[in-house]
Structures are given as structure tokens and as C-alpha cells.
Amino acid sequence: MVNSVSYPGPAAADMGPKAGTGTGTQPAQTSVAATSHPAPQVEKAPIPVKTAAPAPAPMVQTAPLVQPLTSLALWRDGETGMQMAVVRDRVTGEVVEQFPTERARRLAAMVKAQEVVAQELQMEQLGTPRLDLKT
């Protein structure tokens, strides 16, 4: 026998009770759906929204413009060819920040000087004939 719940095929109507129909010996009770009337619609009045009047602009007293206490200087260093940026304090003249740092600038100057010396040595070696003294 095939379970009519798990196999609802064409013969399922002949195979005893079905789920929700009661027992096989008693007829299933049918209920007549009562027609329900929709609940009366009540119109709701819109809720008033209070809008605030635009506030008057506050009276702002502006102080006279004060010059910045630092100055920025940009230039290309002649010794290294690097672009430099220095921020100085206007009152004391002290360097606040520098980019690249002084140490990096000195290292770049030493490297550039070594490149110049290496190029001069190479030009000297190419210009003079080399004598091979192996005999």
C-alpha cells in the first residue's frame, strides 16, 4: 500500500483518509466560511507639523586677519639639484620643518660629487691610449 501523503498520485483519492479530512470512517466536516465585512475605514486627520521660522543669522564679530606665524620657502638646491621645502618661524627665524632633511641633502651632495669624479676618471681613461706592457 502506498502512503497517500507522500505519493499523491491518481490512485490517492481511493486510498483512505487524507491529511486534514478527519478519520476514514467519519465524513470530513466542512465549514462554511462566514463572509466577513471589512472594518470601517476611519479617515485620520493629518498631524500638523510645526515648522520653525528660520533663525536670524548670529552676529559674528570677526577679528582682523592675523598673518601666519610660519613661512614656506621652496627652491631647487644648486649643489644637489633637489627641490627643497623649508618652513620657518616668522618670529624667530628658526627652521620648523625641512624636506628633504639636511642629512639627506648632504648625502645627495656627496653622491653627486662622487658621480662627477667617476665621470672625469672615465673620460681620462677613454682619452689616453692604453699600453699593454706584456712581453
Secondary structure as GFF3:
##gff-version 3
##sequence-region A 1 135
A	DSSP	three_ten_helix	10	14	.	.	.	ID=ss1
A	DSSP	beta_strand	70	76	.	.	.	ID=ss2
A	DSSP	beta_strand	83	89	.	.	.	ID=ss3
A	DSSP	beta_strand	95	99	.	.	.	ID=ss4
A	DSSP	alpha_helix	102	127	.	.	.	ID=ss5
###
